Amino acid sequence: MAISYLKNALVRLGHGKDKATEAECMNNLAVAYRDLGDFVKAVSYLSRALEIDKKLGDSVSISAVLGNLASLYLRRGIDKKDLEALKNALNYYEESIGTERVAPIEPYIKVVALNNKGVILNELGEYSRARACFEISLKAFSLNEFSFERCCVLNNMASAWLYEKNVEKALPLYEAAHELSTTHSYASAFMESCMGLGQCYERCQKYPLALLFYQMATEALESQIGQLSSDIYMIGYARNKNDVYHRMLRILVDQYFAGPSEVLLGKIFNVVERAKAKAFLENLAKGQQGNDLIHYRNLNERSHLVSRNISELSKRLAHGQDHPDMGQNTKDEIELETLEYRQLLSEICMTEHDGLDGLKVRICGLDEVRQQIVEEGTILLEYLLGDDRSYLLSLTSRTARLSILPNRGKIEKSLRAFLKVISEVNIGERLIFDASKRIGREIIPPDILNALSEFKAIVVIPDGILNYLPFETIRIDDGAREKYLVESIAISYCPSASTLRMLTGGSKKKEWKKTILAIGGPKYGDYSGPNVAPTDRQLGTEENSSLARKMAFVELPFSGKEAIDIGGLFPKVEAQVITGGAVSEEIMKKLPLREFRIIHISCHGYLDEANPMRTALVLTPGPSQEEDGFLRMEEIYKLSLDADMVVLSACQTGKGLLEKGEGVMNLTRPFFIAGARSVIAALWPINDKSTAGLMKDFYKLIIKGWSANEALRGAKLKMIRSSLAHPFYWSGFILQGNPALVRTQHPKS
């Protein structure tokens, strides 16, 4: 909420002459965005604040802004292991302290700068210099009023000794920080001290104690995540805090291979599950509970008004209607309105759950997965990629196995080239076959790979770059011939086994008013938006979130035909088809979406990897100018669905910013949280004509009573056996979520 007030103040100040206060607002906003992990926004605000302060000649403010820039680059350097960012941070701190020659620096700011300078020196391997900085800071923070700061310095000094493997010196410092943080309930310092103590005891080979403190650290982390109400804020907080799970795994896995047991394997599975998609699982649970509650009208009305204002401001900026000097103010207003919109979504979510008593996400256990989730004839492959080694848990209804794989770096290096090969139609078949066999051997042990054709279905729980791999393209040899994996078995995906449990265990028989809503062929006309002209259904992509450029979306003739053909497969009373100019954002928001079992959307897409919440499906702009046609990710979260399946027949709807430990920030995510139990999306740009054919074949099998994963496999097989056998045409579409929900048989009347 503080960000909202600051943004509001900044917009007002932008029209006045109080530049000092304007710079202060920018500085404070940057700190808030830094804490949420938004490096780009934080740098932008600090740079603008520094420019104003330098013009004003305000040495004290210059020092503060330089200190915040240093802190920002410090976090960047640690999170990304970026030495250049660390050196930039060091330079900013030294420049900040150097302003003392012009004007006195507040002692507190100077001491904080010294502490943070010590952190950088720690990361750069200059441990003696780092400890000298910490010792000065520790003396300055000896008073009770600085107990939190003292906690932080104690943790930092301990880490300097630990970097040099001096556990004897590090341990008492971590213990002091742990005691102080426990006394004062400092969650972040408590978590850091637990991590440090765990590392100390791990080095001393006191593994039970190490696991105890790692467990305490993860519980502190998960508690903090659970208190946040917004998906994007949860992810920002949890970013780069997953190392503790990998440390726990290292101990447990070594113990397991030294003496295998079901108990240890169960613990390993629990840690792997806890390390994956934490924010997604929390919000999915909230979304499912909230689906049975009514949205409060006043909150919805406010959110509608804010959304309309965002659209109007975006159009004004895109068309250059502002005076050049006012352009930045309009951008600030857009950002403010976007922030308020997200807060309204969070408030609606919290209001919906007001009557719920202590919603707690439960991680499913190994036995539960084998007995209740993995059906007979199904194998679940769950991955976790690590810096030193990666893990694969392969589970069937009767067996469980742990395998060690190459580290994240090796898998990423190998996979990037293959993804390029299968997503470009002009790459030759032989090159694809060779690369596919190599990838299969690297990520699936040979004996498991050779046995896959014996199963009826695979559920893949990917991690990291594996989220971008269609496992359907892996080549196998079943003894008779070499073929794609999809030719033997149906494949689906899910962020975690606990997510799959939630999507399958809570399903109940119900009656929908209609079976399918098919939407396609929006009218773009002279559509202006934030990018360059795409082809086919290719997403516009935006890396710098600029809304000032124009974009002309081409019409998609097969998109509209696709919707009509699909709707025509069902009895008229079972289907609603919307095409052309009627496919507007405004209509989409007003439709009673909970009445449809299947929702099919065929259109252009817009991908914003710099600001994922603005990734969107591109529909027809509304005639009232209240809606800009971009059904953004943040707006999809607010939709209310009760659908067995959502199909996003648009390019790269399965692609997005990859968040470590959380998965991909793509358009499937908000549809799940809005109430979908499975989502089909595309991993790369798709061809308009061939996609229409694949989708029609898919639905022909759905109405015959096939499950979604079986039907998608059937449609892909037909393509493989045609002139469109290249993986570009068929492998990009993947099914996420519950693979078996859609079983319907409707002979056309």
NUTORMI-461790 format. One record per residue (C-alpha): x, y negated, z. Coordinates in steps of 0.05 Angstrom, whole numbers, padded with zeros to 5 digits, always signed. Example, Ala and Ser with C-alpha at 12.3 -4.5 7.8 and 13.67 -1.06 7.14 Angstrom:
<recs>
+00246+00090+00156
+00273+00021+00143
</recs>
This chain:
<recs>
+00000+00000+00000
+00059-00047+00013
+00078-00041-00060
+00009-00063-00081
+00013-00126-00038
+00082-00142-00063
+00061-00133-00136
+00001-00176-00125
+00044-00230-00094
+00094-00226-00151
+00041-00236-00204
+00016-00299-00168
+00087-00325-00157
+00103-00314-00231
+00058-00373-00247
+00090-00419-00195
+00157-00450-00177
+00175-00413-00113
+00232-00374-00145
+00265-00355-00079
+00203-00319-00055
+00193-00288-00124
+00264-00259-00120
+00251-00234-00050
+00188-00197-00074
+00227-00166-00131
+00281-00143-00083
+00231-00111-00035
+00194-00078-00093
+00259-00049-00118
+00273-00019-00050
+00203+00013-00049
+00212+00042-00119
+00282+00067-00100
+00252+00106-00042
+00202+00137-00091
+00259+00158-00137
+00241+00110-00193
+00311+00087-00214
+00291+00049-00276
+00239+00004-00242
+00285-00008-00183
+00343-00030-00228
+00296-00075-00267
+00270-00112-00206
+00338-00119-00173
+00370-00145-00237
+00315-00198-00243
+00322-00216-00169
+00398-00222-00175
+00391-00268-00236
+00344-00314-00198
+00387-00315-00135
+00449-00332-00174
+00414-00390-00208
+00392-00414-00139
+00462-00404-00110
+00434-00365-00051
+00495-00326-00026
+00458-00290+00030
+00405-00264-00018
+00457-00247-00070
+00493-00204-00019
+00428-00168+00000
+00410-00154-00073
+00481-00129-00088
+00475-00083-00028
+00409-00055-00054
+00439-00045-00123
+00496-00008-00091
+00448+00035-00052
+00409+00050-00115
+00470+00072-00154
+00493+00112-00094
+00430+00153-00095
+00435+00161-00170
+00507+00184-00164
+00491+00236-00111
+00427+00261-00144
+00457+00266-00214
+00528+00282-00192
+00547+00220-00233
+00616+00195-00216
+00606+00132-00257
+00544+00114-00217
+00583+00125-00153
+00639+00078-00176
+00587+00026-00195
+00558+00033-00126
+00626+00023-00094
+00638-00040-00135
+00571-00069-00116
+00584-00056-00042
+00652-00089-00045
+00622-00148-00083
+00567-00153-00031
+00617-00154+00027
+00660-00202-00013
+00606-00256-00013
+00626-00267+00060
+00681-00313+00032
+00626-00361+00008
+00576-00354+00065
+00570-00312+00128
+00537-00244+00121
+00488-00219+00173
+00527-00168+00215
+00474-00114+00206
+00478-00118+00129
+00553-00115+00132
+00553-00053+00176
+00501-00018+00132
+00544-00034+00072
+00605-00004+00106
+00566+00059+00124
+00543+00067+00052
+00612+00052+00026
+00634+00110+00069
+00582+00156+00037
+00610+00139-00032
+00681+00152-00010
+00657+00218+00017
+00629+00237-00051
+00693+00214-00085
+00734+00258-00039
+00767+00202+00001
+00748+00230+00068
+00796+00192+00113
+00774+00125+00085
+00702+00147+00091
+00710+00164+00165
+00743+00097+00178
+00680+00063+00151
+00634+00108+00193
+00673+00095+00257
+00664+00020+00249
+00590+00029+00235
+00580+00077+00294
+00609+00026+00343
+00564-00028+00315
+00502+00017+00322
+00516+00038+00394
+00455+00001+00422
+00389+00037+00432
+00353-00009+00383
+00395+00021+00327
+00382+00094+00344
+00358+00111+00273
+00419+00079+00241
+00463+00116+00291
+00430+00182+00271
+00446+00168+00198
+00519+00150+00212
+00528+00212+00256
+00503+00256+00199
+00548+00220+00149
+00610+00226+00192
+00595+00300+00204
+00589+00311+00129
+00658+00279+00118
+00688+00331+00164
+00647+00387+00133
+00672+00368+00063
+00741+00383+00090
+00715+00449+00119
+00728+00425+00190
+00667+00455+00224
+00697+00443+00294
+00693+00368+00283
+00628+00368+00243
+00585+00411+00289
+00582+00365+00351
+00566+00305+00307
+00508+00342+00274
+00484+00365+00342
+00484+00293+00367
+00444+00271+00306
+00396+00329+00315
+00383+00312+00388
+00373+00238+00374
+00328+00250+00313
+00286+00301+00353
+00278+00252+00411
+00255+00195+00366
+00219+00238+00313
+00261+00212+00255
+00239+00262+00201
+00291+00247+00148
+00350+00245+00197
+00323+00308+00230
+00321+00343+00163
+00393+00322+00146
+00419+00345+00214
+00385+00413+00206
+00416+00420+00137
+00484+00403+00165
+00478+00450+00224
+00456+00505+00176
+00518+00494+00134
+00563+00494+00195
+00535+00560+00220
+00537+00590+00150
+00612+00573+00146
+00622+00606+00214
+00584+00667+00186
+00531+00659+00240
+00476+00673+00189
+00416+00680+00236
+00430+00610+00264
+00442+00583+00194
+00376+00610+00170
+00341+00582+00231
+00365+00511+00217
+00352+00517+00142
+00282+00540+00159
+00273+00478+00204
+00298+00434+00147
+00248+00463+00097
+00190+00456+00146
+00208+00383+00156
+00210+00373+00081
+00144+00408+00068
+00111+00371+00125
+00131+00304+00094
+00106+00326+00025
+00039+00348+00054
+00027+00279+00084
+00030+00244+00016
-00035+00239-00022
-00010+00226-00093
+00021+00278-00139
+00073+00230-00167
+00094+00206-00097
+00101+00278-00072
+00148+00292-00130
+00188+00229-00119
+00198+00247-00046
+00217+00320-00058
+00264+00305-00116
+00333+00334-00106
+00318+00363-00037
+00314+00435-00062
+00385+00452-00044
+00364+00478+00024
+00322+00533-00008
+00381+00556-00050
+00425+00559+00011
+00374+00603+00047
+00370+00647-00014
+00445+00656-00019
+00447+00685+00052
+00384+00728+00044
+00405+00755-00025
+00475+00774+00000
+00442+00810+00059
+00394+00845+00012
+00448+00873-00034
+00489+00894+00027
+00428+00932+00054
+00365+00930+00011
+00299+00929+00047
+00226+00910+00033
+00228+00861+00091
+00288+00823+00062
+00257+00824-00008
+00193+00795+00021
+00233+00738+00054
+00270+00724-00012
+00204+00721-00049
+00176+00673+00003
+00235+00625-00005
+00231+00627-00081
+00156+00611-00078
+00168+00554-00028
+00221+00525-00074
+00173+00519-00133
+00117+00470-00151
+00104+00446-00080
+00069+00381-00099
+00029+00416-00154
+00004+00470-00106
-00015+00419-00053
-00055+00377-00103
-00086+00438-00136
-00113+00460-00068
-00141+00390-00055
-00171+00387-00125
-00206+00454-00118
-00235+00436-00050
-00256+00367-00076
-00293+00396-00136
-00353+00411-00092
-00358+00341-00065
-00388+00277-00094
-00344+00219-00114
-00362+00156-00077
-00394+00106-00125
-00358+00044-00101
-00289+00076-00110
-00307+00101-00179
-00333+00033-00199
-00270-00001-00176
-00226+00049-00212
-00267+00038-00276
-00257-00037-00272
-00182-00029-00261
-00176+00020-00318
-00212-00029-00364
-00166-00085-00344
-00105-00043-00358
-00131-00030-00428
-00145-00103-00442
-00077-00125-00417
-00042-00071-00458
-00077-00092-00521
-00061-00165-00507
+00012-00148-00499
+00014-00102-00560
-00016-00156-00605
+00031-00209-00579
-00025-00253-00554
+00016-00279-00495
+00063-00338-00498
+00135-00310-00499
+00148-00336-00429
+00085-00302-00403
+00101-00233-00431
+00137-00210-00369
+00079-00233-00325
+00031-00191-00366
+00076-00130-00358
+00077-00143-00283
+00001-00146-00283
-00004-00080-00321
+00043-00048-00271
+00004-00076-00213
-00062-00051-00241
-00032+00017-00255
-00008+00021-00184
-00076+00001-00157
-00109+00053-00202
-00064+00108-00174
-00080+00086-00103
-00155+00088-00119
-00146+00159-00145
-00111+00178-00080
-00166+00144-00039
-00220+00181-00078
-00183+00246-00066
-00176+00233+00009
-00250+00211+00014
-00272+00275-00021
-00235+00316+00030
-00257+00275+00091
-00298+00333+00118
-00245+00385+00109
-00207+00408+00170
-00133+00411+00161
-00124+00434+00089
-00062+00478+00090
-00031+00508+00028
-00013+00581+00040
+00045+00613+00003
+00026+00683-00018
+00068+00742+00004
+00102+00796-00037
+00052+00851-00019
-00006+00804-00034
+00021+00791-00104
+00030+00864-00119
-00037+00886-00091
-00083+00829-00111
-00051+00788-00167
-00011+00835-00210
-00060+00883-00242
-00043+00953-00265
-00005+00947-00331
+00020+00876-00316
+00090+00854-00298
+00106+00787-00266
+00174+00755-00280
+00190+00698-00231
+00253+00657-00242
+00293+00608-00200
+00354+00575-00231
+00411+00554-00186
+00478+00518-00192
+00519+00579-00175
+00472+00635-00196
+00400+00646-00217
+00349+00696-00195
+00295+00739-00227
+00241+00774-00187
+00204+00826-00229
+00141+00852-00197
+00089+00904-00216
+00032+00933-00176
+00079+00987-00150
+00150+00958-00153
+00191+00897-00137
+00262+00883-00161
+00312+00827-00153
+00363+00811-00208
+00420+00761-00210
+00426+00719-00273
+00477+00667-00299
+00475+00599-00267
+00431+00541-00290
+00485+00508-00332
+00500+00571-00373
+00426+00585-00385
+00413+00513-00406
+00472+00512-00454
+00450+00576-00487
+00376+00559-00490
+00380+00489-00519
+00406+00513-00586
+00353+00568-00590
+00296+00520-00575
+00319+00477-00633
+00321+00537-00679
+00250+00561-00665
+00218+00492-00666
+00244+00472-00735
+00210+00505-00794
+00270+00502-00841
+00314+00547-00799
+00326+00616-00829
+00296+00680-00801
+00362+00717-00790
+00390+00661-00747
+00326+00663-00705
+00330+00738-00696
+00402+00738-00673
+00393+00680-00625
+00328+00710-00598
+00362+00777-00581
+00419+00740-00546
+00370+00698-00504
+00331+00760-00484
+00394+00795-00459
+00415+00734-00419
+00351+00723-00380
+00322+00794-00374
+00364+00854-00351
+00369+00906-00408
+00330+00961-00373
+00272+00914-00357
+00274+00884-00427
+00271+00954-00459
+00212+00974-00415
+00169+00911-00428
+00132+00942-00487
+00103+00994-00438
+00062+00939-00404
-00003+00907-00427
+00013+00837-00402
+00069+00793-00375
+00060+00734-00328
+00121+00688-00331
+00136+00641-00273
+00190+00598-00305
+00239+00549-00274
+00279+00492-00303
+00291+00495-00378
+00255+00562-00381
+00190+00521-00379
+00205+00503-00451
+00217+00574-00475
+00160+00614-00508
+00179+00684-00485
+00136+00709-00543
+00196+00696-00589
+00244+00743-00553
+00263+00801-00598
+00257+00873-00571
+00268+00942-00599
+00215+00992-00578
+00250+01051-00611
+00209+01047-00674
+00229+00977-00698
+00254+00910-00677
+00200+00858-00666
+00178+00796-00627
+00157+00810-00555
+00087+00782-00570
+00077+00839-00620
+00076+00888-00561
+00047+00849-00503
+00004+00789-00483
+00042+00734-00446
+00018+00678-00400
+00053+00628-00354
+00042+00596-00286
+00081+00547-00242
+00084+00597-00184
+00053+00662-00160
+00017+00623-00105
-00013+00578-00158
-00036+00640-00197
-00067+00667-00133
-00105+00603-00124
-00129+00602-00196
-00152+00675-00194
-00173+00688-00122
-00221+00630-00118
-00259+00644-00183
-00332+00662-00177
-00386+00682-00225
-00428+00623-00246
-00471+00598-00303
-00451+00538-00345
-00501+00497-00384
-00458+00505-00446
-00401+00551-00465
-00358+00502-00503
-00345+00428-00515
-00305+00420-00579
-00275+00351-00592
-00233+00332-00653
-00217+00285-00710
-00216+00218-00674
-00219+00157-00719
-00156+00116-00711
-00164+00066-00768
-00119+00005-00756
-00100+00032-00687
-00048-00010-00651
-00009+00022-00595
+00060+00031-00565
+00103+00066-00617
+00119+00085-00689
+00076+00124-00737
+00075+00199-00725
+00059+00255-00775
+00010+00313-00767
-00007+00316-00693
+00062+00296-00670
+00063+00258-00605
+00088+00187-00604
+00145+00188-00555
+00167+00130-00513
+00231+00128-00473
+00230+00057-00448
+00156+00050-00432
+00152-00014-00474
+00081-00033-00493
+00101-00089-00539
+00110-00049-00603
+00056-00026-00651
+00037+00044-00671
-00006+00067-00729
-00036+00136-00717
-00051+00174-00781
-00118+00209-00788
-00121+00284-00775
-00171+00313-00824
-00162+00385-00801
-00170+00365-00729
-00244+00347-00740
-00256+00409-00782
-00224+00451-00728
-00274+00426-00676
-00333+00437-00724
-00310+00507-00743
-00298+00528-00671
-00366+00501-00648
-00398+00538-00706
-00374+00605-00679
-00420+00598-00619
-00496+00595-00617
-00519+00523-00626
-00549+00520-00556
-00481+00541-00527
-00437+00489-00561
-00430+00414-00564
-00386+00386-00619
-00361+00314-00620
-00320+00287-00679
-00298+00223-00712
-00311+00156-00681
-00352+00188-00625
-00288+00218-00597
-00273+00158-00552
-00241+00152-00484
-00304+00121-00457
-00348+00180-00480
-00298+00230-00453
-00302+00199-00384
-00378+00197-00385
-00389+00269-00408
-00414+00319-00355
-00350+00360-00363
-00368+00407-00306
-00424+00436-00349
-00375+00467-00399
-00339+00533-00391
-00288+00517-00446
-00263+00448-00466
-00226+00442-00532
-00192+00376-00550
-00158+00366-00618
-00123+00298-00629
-00058+00260-00628
-00018+00256-00564
+00028+00204-00533
+00089+00225-00492
+00122+00177-00443
+00179+00213-00409
+00203+00150-00373
+00134+00141-00341
+00099+00209-00344
+00034+00183-00314
+00023+00143-00379
+00029+00205-00423
-00038+00210-00458
-00086+00242-00507
-00101+00191-00561
-00175+00184-00577
-00216+00133-00616
-00211+00063-00586
-00277+00041-00555
-00318-00012-00592
-00330-00049-00527
-00255-00060-00518
-00263-00032-00448
-00222+00029-00466
-00157+00030-00505
-00165+00102-00530
-00107+00128-00488
-00135+00180-00440
-00075+00177-00394
-00049+00230-00347
-00067+00187-00287
-00139+00182-00314
-00144+00257-00327
-00129+00270-00253
-00196+00235-00238
-00238+00277-00285
-00283+00330-00253
-00280+00397-00288
-00302+00468-00272
-00274+00500-00335
-00247+00570-00345
-00204+00542-00400
-00180+00476-00430
-00146+00478-00498
-00102+00418-00516
-00093+00424-00592
-00044+00367-00598
+00032+00364-00604
+00077+00372-00544
+00021+00372-00493
+00062+00425-00456
+00124+00381-00457
+00145+00326-00410
+00195+00304-00358
+00226+00364-00323
+00227+00356-00248
+00274+00401-00209
+00235+00449-00165
+00169+00422-00191
+00164+00440-00264
+00143+00398-00324
+00105+00332-00316
+00060+00345-00376
-00014+00340-00394
-00031+00410-00368
-00017+00388-00297
-00074+00338-00287
-00124+00384-00322
-00109+00439-00272
-00117+00391-00214
-00182+00364-00244
-00212+00434-00242
-00187+00477-00301
-00166+00549-00286
-00125+00559-00350
-00096+00510-00401
-00069+00523-00471
-00018+00471-00494
+00037+00461-00546
+00111+00457-00532
+00130+00419-00595
+00101+00382-00655
+00048+00424-00690
+00022+00426-00761
-00050+00401-00769
-00073+00452-00820
-00040+00515-00793
-00062+00498-00722
-00134+00493-00744
-00129+00563-00772
-00096+00592-00710
-00148+00561-00664
-00206+00588-00706
-00176+00659-00703
-00166+00651-00628
-00239+00634-00615
-00264+00690-00661
-00231+00738-00612
-00257+00701-00551
-00329+00710-00574
-00315+00785-00583
-00301+00789-00509
-00225+00786-00509
-00189+00752-00451
-00153+00687-00466
-00083+00717-00466
-00104+00775-00510
-00140+00728-00559
-00081+00681-00564
-00036+00740-00578
-00084+00765-00631
-00085+00698-00667
-00009+00695-00665
-00003+00766-00694
-00046+00747-00753
+00001+00688-00766
+00064+00731-00758
+00036+00778-00812
+00023+00720-00860
+00065+00669-00898
+00068+00628-00833
+00111+00679-00795
+00162+00627-00773
+00157+00616-00697
+00148+00542-00710
+00076+00555-00730
+00052+00602-00676
+00099+00605-00615
+00091+00533-00591
+00022+00546-00561
+00026+00578-00492
-00027+00597-00441
-00017+00573-00370
-00058+00593-00309
-00108+00650-00303
-00101+00692-00367
-00162+00736-00359
-00220+00689-00341
-00251+00676-00409
-00289+00738-00429
-00351+00721-00467
-00390+00755-00522
-00439+00715-00562
-00465+00743-00628
-00480+00682-00669
-00555+00669-00675
</recs>
